[in-house]
Amino acid sequence: MLPAPLRLRRSEDFAHAVRRGARAGRDTLVVHCVRTHGPDGLVGFVVARSVGNAVVRNKVRRRLRGVVVEHSDALPGGAHIVVRALPAAATAPYARLRDDYLSALGTAVRRARPVDGDA
């Protein structure tokens, strides 16, 4: 389970990260990152019906949460991260999800514009 302090909860925050944030895509997922003034990095997940039925979507969501918790030290402070699963995530092994997440996260964080006042 993703600890409460790391969860992105408000729909406005999801929408802001997806619409205004930097995006990095891989075969199994897309990571959106937007810098904020907050002290902590927050993460949210989007797993659409195109990924599969409810059982498959929940399985993908649990696996993605596991990846994020395992690599929570890679989360940048003061950023909102949205991880959007693609249909290929339904059949991808855990190691592939992990590698795609870390690669896409690094790219999205590099591309994200700093908040005003940051260097």
N, C-alpha and C positions, 0 to 999 in steps of 0.2 A: 504494500500500500504506500502511496505517495504521502509523505508527512504533510500535515495541514499547512505548515508555514511555506511549503513549496508550491502549493496549488494555486493555479489561476482559476478564478471562480466567476467573475463578472462577464457577462456577454459583451459588454462594451470593451473590456480589455482584450477579449478574443478578437473582436472585430478590428480593433486598432492595430493589433499585432499582425493580423493577416493582411489588412489593407495598406498599412503604412510601413510595415517592417521589411527588413531585408529577407530575401527568400533564397534557400538553397535546396535543390531537389536531388534525390537519388532514386534508384529503382523502386525502393519499397516505401519511401516516405519523403515528405517535404517539411523543412524546418523554417519557421518564420520567427524573426527576432527583431524586437524593437527596444531601444534603450529608453529607460525611464529614470526618474529621480529617486525612486525607491531604493532602499538599502539591499534588498534581497532579490535574487532571481526567482521568477515564478514560472511554472510550466503548466500547460494545458494540452489536452489531446482532442483531436477530431478524427473520428473513425466513421466514415459515411457508409450508407447501405451498399454502395458499390463494392465494398470490401467483402461482404458476405452477409449471411443471416446473423441474427442476434448472438448466437453462440460463437460464431467466428469473430464477430466484431469485439465481443467481450474478451475473447482469448488474445486477440491482437492488442487490445488496450492494456490488458494485464502484463503482457510481455514488454510493451513499450514502457509502462510504469516501472517494471523491474530494471530495464536498461537505464532509465533516468535516475532511479535511486542508487543503482550501482555506481554510476558516474556523476553523482550530484556535485562532486568537487569541480567538475568541468563547467558548471553553470556560472555564467558571469553575473556579478552582483549588479543590481539595478536594471535588469532586463526582463522583458516578458517573452517567453518562448512558447510557440504553439507548434506541436508536432502533429502533422496531418498524415495519416496512413493512406497509402495507395493500395489498389487491389492486390498487387504482388506481395504485400505484407502478410496476406492470409496464409501463404504457403512457404514463406521464407523461414529459414532456421534462425534461432535466437542470435547466433553469432553474426549473421548477415544484418539483422536489425540493429545490433549493437554497432557494427562497423559503419553502416549507413548513417546512423544517428550521430556518432562522433564526428564523422567526416562532414556531414551537412551542418552540424552545430558550429564547428570551427569556421566554415565558410560563411554562414549567416552572421555570426558574431563579428567577423572581420568586415563584412559589408555594411553592417548596421551603422548608421550615422550616430555620432556621439550626441548626447543631450547638450543643449546650450550651456556653456560654462565649462564643459569637459574639453580636454585637449584632444 
